[in-house]
Amino acid sequence: MLIGKRLRRACLIGLLSASIAYTLGVSALPAQENVTNIHHTLSVELIPATHELAASDQIELQVEPQTTSVTFTLAHTLHVETIAMRTHSVSGGQGRLDEVVSFTRVRPPETAAQRIVVSLPKNHGRRVTLVMSYRGQINDPPKEPRHLRFVTPSETAGYIGLEGVYLSGESQWYPDITGSFSTYRVTAQIPQGWTVVASGRKEDETTSAGKVSSTWIVQNQSEAFTLVANKFVMTSREWKSSTGQRVELQTYFFPDNAGLADEYLDATAKYLDAYVRILGNYPFDKFAVVENFFASGLGLPSFTLLGRGSIKRHYVQPYALGHEIVHSWIGNSVFNRDDHGNWVEGLTTYLANYYWHELVQDVPQAFEQRRMMLDGYNLYVRPETDYAVSQFLRKHDEKDNAIGYQKSAFVFHLLRQEIGDEPFWRGLKTFVSRYRDRPADWRSIKEVFSRESGQDLRWFFEQWVEQPGAPLISLRDVHAHRVKGEGGEEMWRLTVQIEQNGKPFRMAIPIRIVMKESTESKSIVLSLSQTSVAEFVVPDQPLRVELDPNLMTFRRLTRRQLPPMLNSYVTDQQKTVALAFSDTASPLQQIVSRIADHERTGSLRTTVISLKENSLPHDGSILVLAGADQRQEVQSMVQESCGDRLALGERGFQIDGQAYDGLKMAMLVSCHRANVPGSVITVLYGVTPGAVEKVSRFLFYYGWHSYVIFQDGAVTKREVWQRSPDVKEVRIDATS
């Protein structure tokens, strides 16, 4: 999901949730501060067969008396026919007069929205009502972008057609004022057999003369109004919160997916039950899960718009449907302040992708989410290209995702640890309540949490939000000696020295002390210096100290400290694809083609070699695309790096001693490359060509694990091999 009035709120369907922004070239137009309190009474007829709409919008404004003109944006394909100003008669408001007013059209570049500059007559009052009639086509067919990751939202600025209707704020399908917040009453007419779904509450629906007309009300100020339409099967039920709030839950699915309605309604109720306790009452009258005719994962006020493939894949996970539901509060009720740092994605990612697993006490999955946040940052953000969280506006690439989503989410985790659970959750609810239907920024967050915690948090936000980077921390020295306890018993005094390389950070970092008979967890507060020292008295001889074993802090790690995985290959500066198959029609060839397509516009190039004809390069990471006919050559090649972890057989393979047999079995396995620190060797192998056919299309989706096992293209197991821990053996002082 993305924030900002001219941006599509889009969440990629992925493990970490990413998104892509599309601007329409009008963001440079400044907000008109002399115009407020905008209400649209909009009537629109949609004609899918010809991609057309015909509309009339009655726009009520509050303007300063000295205002001489008002500027609207509108899609460049729409033609304004007339604009009139509606005034109430002087005699008690009975009757009204329409006065045609002049306007000019500022013609934009072909892909940008036009500007409609409406001249206001002299001596107009503070209340101005304009009626704009217009028509034209919205016809930007969704296009599938080329990305290595297979799940990406299709790109479109808006579409009216027989496949479906998609009109968002970025479509500029109604006259709008940059930077404004509006209320709406929208009546939409469409051919019979179609169903409209839109922002807000449906007030009425009638059918006449082969057309269906529905009216939608948005009473609270909103950034934009989105309308979609298609031939849906609708299912609904009422949900009641613990506070007594009643919300209608709905699904609008195509007929072949209508049987999944209960699964999505059950999941929606589950997430609402949890998040109303954290964030307060749900902000809207309904929540609808709507199936889209193109690939999407869009979080919109009162509904989410998911592509057909997403619906079929049971898109009900916390990082998926849960993420979209949290956006109901974060982003669609509390808005991001225009042209300020985007805090919305970080907070939503923290609450949905991460905190849900804490909430349901899934400790392993909570750890896994922290791992992926850290790994994503350390793989995709090089120190020389890093930037501050406060500078993140929207995602363009994986680096932006790692900073704006993953690091930003971790900032909220660090804030929670800094001030404690009770002030954090109280502060969050206060923040959502205070800024409902209003824009907020990082400063707003700092002020609310400082007040609720009773702490001066300026240093925290300066360090983690306003400045780039992450601490690079290591254990420098660990030693211990025997001491006498208060009762005369034998104890041990442990001294731990931690070093920060580069700019020092102020933070607390956990350690685990492993002793002969037990373990203890402690925390060391690091000062703004290169070296910090802490002492602990422990009851048993300490053997070793582990630095942040549960990944509770955000820090810079070296590539060799990360577990091996496909994304290590993807992010290596030097990459080679080794072809270890003979069949030119193999599905593995698709991967080579996708990589070539992806790299056409970039500066980096992947070297492609034949394993039989070439030796491996001495540097960089290797992706081996292996067929069964060359499995022995592949086995010999990976032996040095993978050791006995991997064994390829005629009818299957073994990983860590476990056998996986069958003609439909495939595997994706990564190992640290021997003698090439920071690089990996990754093998995709199928027992038969058919075993890798589906995997080949979706390969780069599986980048976060050391090995993934597939059966007929479906994942049956995925694991991460343990990362290289930051551990120091305890040196026993001679005086002991």
N, C-alpha and C positions, 0 to 999 in steps of 0.2 A: 504494500500500500504506500502511496505517496501523498504528501501533503502539498497544499498550495492550490489556489483556485484554478489555475490554468494547467494543472497537472492531473493526470489520471492516477487514482489511488490503486496501485497495482502491486500485488504480492505474487512473486513467483512461487510455483508449487515445488518447493525444494526443501531440503533438510534444514537449511538455516533461514529460509525465506529471504529472497532478494527481490529487487524490483527495478524497473527501468522507467525513465521519465521521457515524456514527449511534450515539448512546448510548441505553442502555435505562433510565436513571434510577437505577442502583445504584452509580454511581461514588463517591457521597458516603459509602458504607459503608466504615468504616476497615478496614484489613487486621488480621487476628487474629494477632498476633505470638506468642501462646501455643500456636499450632497449626502444626505443620511436618510435612514428609515425608509428603505425601499421595499415596495410590495408589488409583485407581479400578479395580475389576473390575466392568465394566458389561455387562449383557445387555439388549438392546433389540430389540423387534419393531416394524417399521415397516409401517403399513397405508396406502398411498397413496390408496386409494379413499375413505377416510373421514377423511383428514388426521390420523390418530392414531398414537400410539406407546404401547407398554406396556413398562415397564422396571423392572429391579432393579439397584441400584448398591451394591456392597460397598465401603465407603470406609474405608481404613486410615489412621489419623492418629497422629501423635505429639503428645501434649498435656501441658501442665504439670499436676502433681497437683492444684493448687488450682483448676483450671478447672471451672466449674459448668455451662457450656453452650457449644455451638458453633452458629454461625449460617451457614446456607447460603442461596444465592440459587437461585431456580428460576423458570422462566417462569410467569406468573400463570394461564395456561390449563391447567397441569398440576396434578393432584390427588394428594397424597400419601396412600397408603392405610395403610401401616404403617412404623414405624421400629423396628428391634431392634438391641440391642448384642450383639455376638458376643464371647464370652470363651472362653479356653482353660481346660480343667479343671485343677485344681491338681495332679492325679496325673500328672506327666510330660507333660502336653499331649495326652493321648489323649482324643479326643472334645471336643465344645464345646457350650456352652449359649447359647441365644439368649434375651435378656431384652428384652421390649418396653419401650421408653422413651417418655416423654411428649414432646410437642413442641407448639409454638404456631406459628400462621401469622400473620405480620404482613401484612395485606392492603394492597397498594400501590394507587397510581392505576392506572387500567386499562391503561396502556401500559408500566408498570414491572414488573420482576421482583418476585415475592413473596419474603419472607424466612422461612425455616424455622428456628426456634430450637429446638434439640434439647437437652433437659436431660440432664446426665450424672449417674449415681448417685454417691453418696459413695464414697470409697476406690477409685475407678477407678485403674488403672495408667497408666503413660505411653503404653502402646500401647492404642489404642481402635479397634475395628472396628464400624462402623455399617452396617446393611443397610437401605436405603430402597427401598420399592416404590411406584411411582407410575405414572400414566397420564393421557392427555388429548390434546388437539389442539395441533399447531403449524401455524397456518394464516394466515399473513400474506402473501398473494399479492404477488409482486414488482410494484412500481409504477414506471412510467417518469416521472422528475421532469422538470419543464419547465426547460430551460436553453437558452441561445442556442447553446452548443456541443452538437453532436448526439451525441457519444459520452460518455455518462455512465453510471455503474453504476445499475441499478435498485435501488430501495429496498425492503428486506425485513428483518425481524428473524428470519426463518426460515420454512420452508415444507415441508410434506409433502403431496404431491398427485400426481395422475396425470401432470402435466407433468414432475415431477421432485422430488427431495428435496434440500434445502439446510439443514443444521444446523451452525452455527458456534458459537464460544464466546459470541458475543453473543446467540444464540438462547436461551441459558439452558436447554438441553434436558436437562441433567443437573445434579445438585446440586453447587454449587461454592462455594468460599470466596474472598471478595474478596481480591485481592492474592496469591493462592497460586500455587505452581508444582507440577505434579503429574506422575506417571507413570500410564500407562493400559494396561489390557487390556480391549478392547471387542469383544464378540460381537454382531453385527448380523444380524437375520433379516429377509428381504424376499421378496416373491413371486417365483417362478421367472420368468426372463426379464429380471430387473433385475440390475444390478451395483452393488455398494457400493464406493466409493473413500473412504479415510479417511487421517487422519494416521498416520504410522508405517509399520510393516512388516506385510504380511499373512502370518499364520502358517498359516492353514488355511481351507479352503472346502469345504462339503459341500452336497448337494442332497437333500431328503427331503420327501415329502408336499406337493409343489408349492411348496416354499420353499427359498431359498438362504441358508445361514448362513456368515458369514465372521468371522474373528477377527483383530484388529489390535492390534499391540503398540507402545507408545511407552516405551522404556526410559530415555531421558534426560528430565529435567524440562522441562515445556513449560507455556506459559501457558494453553493451551486445546486442546480436541480438536474437530476439524471432520470431519463426515461428510456425503457427498453420495451420491446414487444416481440411476441412470437406466438406459435401455436402450442400452448402449454396445457398440461394437466395440473390443476392446483389441488393441493392437500393442505389442511390447516388444523390446528388445535390451539386451545388456550393454555397459556402457562401462567401460573400464579407464584409470585415470589414470597419469600419468608416475611416480607413487610406488607403483603397484601396487594402489591401491584399486579395488574393483569395485562398481559401482552399476547397478541396473536402471533403464533409461530406458523410460518407458511413455507411450502415448497412449490416452485413453479418449474416442473420438469417436462422434457419432451416425452412422448408416450413410451418410448423404449426404456426410459429410466424411471418411470413413475413408480415402479415397485420399490425404489430405494427411499421413498419419502419418509417412512417411519424411522429408518436409520438416521437420517439427517435431522429430523425433528427431535428424536431422543438425544442426539449429541448436542443440539442447540440448547435444549432444556438443561442438560448437564452443565454446560459452560455458563449459562446465565445463572444457575443456582450458585455457582462458585463466585463469579465475578461481581454480582450485586453486593455480596458481603464485603468485597474489597473496595469497590468503586462507587457504591451507592446505587440508587434506582436506575434501571435501564432508561436511556434518554428518549426512546421513541415508542410509538404505539404498536409497532410490529417489528418482527425480524423475519425476512424472507430469504431463503436460499433459492437463487434463480439460475437456471441453466442457460448458458450462453452458446451462440452458434459459432463462436471462434474461441481460441485458447485464451483464457483470462483467469485471473484471481483478483477480483476487484472488491475493495471494501468501500461501501457507499452508505450514506445515511439511511438506515432502516432496512438495508438488504445487502447481500453479497452476490456478485455475479461470477459464476464459475463455468469454465468451459466444459463441453460435453465429456472430453477425456478425463477431466478432473472428477466430475460426478461419477463416472464409471469406476474410477480408481478409489472410491470411498474416501473422499477428501474430508475426513472428519477428525483428523489428528489435531493435537494442540497447536502445532506450528501451521496448520492449515485453517480449518473452520474456526478453531479457537482463536487464532490470530485475527481473523476477520471480525469476530464478535467483539474482541477487546477494542478494535478500532471504532466500535460504536461509541465508546466513551472517548478514547484517545485518538483524536484526529477528526472525528465526525461530530463530536459534541464540544470538546475543547479543541480549538483550532490552533494550528501552528501560525505564528505571526509571519506575515509575508516578508520575504527577503531576510529572515533571521534564521539562525541555525535550526535544523530539523531535529527536534528532540522526540518527535512522535514515534518514529520507527524504533528508536532505541528502547523507549519505555514499553511499547507494545511487544517487542521481541522479548524483553525481560519478563513481562507478565504472562505471555502466552507460550512462547517457545521454551522458556526456561522454568519460570516459577510454577507452572502447572505441575511439573514433576515433583517439586518439593511438596506441593499441596496434597498430592495423592500418595506421598511418601515413597516415590519411586527413586530411591537414592542412586542406583546405577545410571538411570537415564538423566538425572539431574547432573551427575558428574560428566556424562557424555556430552551434554549441551555446553557445559563450561569448557570442556576439552575442545569442542569444535569452534567455539568463540575464540579461544586462544590460538588454535591452530590456523584458523582463517586469517587472523590478524598477522601472525608471524609468517605465513606463507605468501600472502598477497600484498603486504605493506612493507616495502623496503624503507629503511630509515631515511634515505634521501628523498623519498616521495611522500612521506608521512605528512599529515596536516591535522589541525585541531578538530575535535568533535564539533565545536561551535561553528566551524566553517562548512560542515556538511549540509547540503541543501537537498540533493537528490542523487540517486544512484545512476552512474553511467557504466561502471565496471566493477569487478570483484574487489578492487581496492576500496572504492567508495562503500561497498557493502560491508567490508571488514571494519571500517571506521564508523560509518553512520548507523549500522545495525548492531554489529557484534561488540565493538568497543563501547559504543554508547549504552548498550544493554548492560555491559559489565560495570559501567559507571554507576548505574542504579544499584547493582549488587554491592559495590564498594561503599556507596552512600548508606545503604541499609546496615552494613557491618559497622560503619563509622558511628552512626547515631543510635543504633539498636532497633529491634523489630517494632516495638510499640510506637515510638515516635515516627518511624518510617511509614507504617501503614496508616496511622492517623493523619500524617502529613499528606499522603497520597489521596485519601478521601477528601480532605480539606481542599486540596488543589483542584480536584475534579469538580467539586461543588462550587468553588469560588469562580472558576473560569468557564463554567458551562455557557455555551453559546457565545464565547468570547475567545479572541486569540491570546496565546501565551507564548513565552519564550523561555530560554534557559534562566534568565534573570528572575522570571516569575517563579520558577521551580526553586531556585536558590532562596528567595525570600520566604516562600511558604515553609520549606523544610528547616530553614534557620529558625524561624519563629516557633514551629512545632517542637523542635528539638531543644530550643534554648541555647543553641550553639552558634558561634560565628563561623559560618561555613565558606567564607570568601576564599580562604586558602584552598579548600577542597575543589571548588569549581574552577578556580584559576589553574590548578595543577592538572585536573583531569579533563576539563572541558575547554578551557581557553588556550591551553598549550598542547602542542603535539607530543607524540612519543610515549614511551612506556619504560619503566625501570629495567635495567639489566642487572640482575642480582645473582650472586653466587656465594656459596659457603667458602670462606677463606681459611679458617682454622677452627678446629674443635678439639678441646683437650679437657681432661678431668683429673681430679685427685680425691683421695679419701678425706672425709672430715667426720667429726663427731656431732651427732644430733643433740638436741636439748636433753634427751633422756640418756645420753651416753651411747646410743646405738650408732652403728656405722652407717654413714651416708656418703654421697658423692657430690662434689661441687663441679658442675659442668660449665665450661666457658665456651660460648659460641660467638664467632666473629663472622660478620656478614659484610661483603663488599659490594658497593654499587659502582659499576663502570659507566662512565658518562655522567649526564646530568642526574644528580641525586633526587629522589622522591621522598616525600613524607608519607609514611604508610606503616601499617602493621602487617607482618608476614608470619604465617603459621609455620611451625616446625613440628616434626614428629621425632621423639627421642625413643630409640629402640634399645632396651636394656636386656640383660640376661633372662629375666623372668617376666618382663612386662613392657608395655609401651606407655608413653604419656604424650599428650599434645600440648604445646605451649605456643605463645605468640611473642614476637619480638617487634618492638616499635623502632622503626628506622628513622633516623634524623636526617636533616639535610646536609649530610656529610658523606664522604666516600666510604667510611668504615663505621659500623655500629657493632657494639659488644654487649652481650647479655650474659648473665650468670643465673644458673638454676641449681637448686639442691634437690637431688633425686635419691630415692631409697635403694637403688640397685645399680650395679655397675653399668654405665652406658656403653653401648657397643658402636652405635652409629647415629647420625642425625640426618634426617631427610628434610629438604626444603620444600615447603608447600606441596605435600604429596597429593592433596585433594583438589589442587588447582582452584583455590579460593581467591587468589589475587591475580591482577592483570599485569603481565610483564613480558618483556622481550625475551624470546628463546632463540637459540641457534637452530638451523635446519637439522643438524645432526641430533638435537635433543628431541625433535618431533618424531612421532611414530611414522614408519614408512607407509605411503599411500599414493594413490594415483595423482592426487593434487600436488604432491611433491614433484612428480614428473611435470605436470602442467605448468608449474611456476618456476621450473629450472630455467636459467638463462640459456643453457645449451641442451637441446633435446634431440633424440634420435628415435625413429621408428624402425624396428628391425622386423622385416617380413620373413616369417618362418612358416609359409604355406605355399603350395604349388598351384592350387586351383585358382585361376584368374577370376572365376565366377564366385569365389568365396565371399560370404557376408563380411569377412574381415576387410575386404577391399573398400567397403563403404566407409570405414573409419578413416582410411587414408584420404579418401575424397573429401570427407567432412573437414578434416584438418586442413587440407589444401584450400578449401572454400573459405574457412575461417581466417586463414592467414593472408588472403589476397590483399586486404587493406592494411595489414600491419607491417611492421619493420622486421619482426623476428621470423625466422624460417626454421622449420623442422627438417632435419636431414632424414631421408628415407633410404634404407639400405636393404639388400637381400642378405639374410643370415648365411646362406650357403656360399655366397660369392664375396662377402666382405667380413673383415674382422671388426669388432666393436671399437668405437672411438675410446680414447683413454679418459676423456672428460665428459661430464654431464650425465643426465638421466636417460634411461632406455625404456621404451615401450615395445615389448615383444608381442607380436600378433602371431599366435602359434596354431598350426593345424596338426592333426594327429600324425600326418606323414613325416613331420620333422620333430617329433617329440623328443627323440634321443639327442638330437643336436641342441634343443632347448634345455634339456636336463643338464647336459654338460656345461652349457653356457652359464646357467644360474647357480650351479653348485657352489661356487666360491662365495656368492653373496647370500644365498638362502640356506646353505648347509643342508641338514636333514629335515628342515621344515617342509620341504616340497619334494614330491616324487610323482612323476607323470607315468601313467600306465596305459596299456592298450585299451582297456575298457573303463578307465576312470583315473583317479589320482588320489594322493594322500596329502593332507595338510596337518602338520603337527601330530603325525601318527594316526590320524583318523581317516578312514577310507571313504571315498565317495564314488560309487560305481553306477554306471548306466549310460546308455547312448545319448541321453538328453542332458547330461551333466556338463557344466562349464564352470570356470573359476576365473577370478581376477585377483592376483596375488602380487603384493609389493614387498620388497626387501631393501634394506639399506645396501647401496652398492659398495662392494668391498674395495677398499683403497681409494675411494672417491668420496670424501666427506661431504655430506649435504646433498648427495644425489641418491637416486633409487633406481632399481630395476623392477619393472612391472610386467607381468605376464598375463595375457588374456588367452585362455586355452579352452577349447571345446573338444569333447570326445568325438563329435561328428560336426560337420558344418551347420546342421540344423540346430545344434545346441547353442550356437553363438549368434544365430540370426537376430533374435530380439535384442540380445545384449548389445550387439554391434550398433544398433540404432540409439541405444540409451547409455552408452558406455560412460560418458563423462558425468553422468548423474551419480555414479558410484565412487566418487573421489575421496571420501572421508574415512575409509576403512582400509586396514592392512590386507584383509582378504574378504572376498564376497563369493559365496557359493550359489550357483544358479541351477535350477532344474526346469528345463523347457522355458528358459527365459525369466522365470520367477525366482526371486531371492529366497533361499531357504536358510541362509546363515550369513552373518557379517560380524567380523571381530576386528579389534585393534590390538596389534602387538604392543606390548608395554614400551612406553617411551623411555629414553635414557634418563634415569632419575638423577636429580642433583643431590648427591649423598656424600657425606664425609665420615670416614671411620674415626672413632674417638681415639685420640692419642692420650695414653695414660702417662701423667707426669711421673718422672723418676722418683720424686719425693713420696709417691704413694707406696 
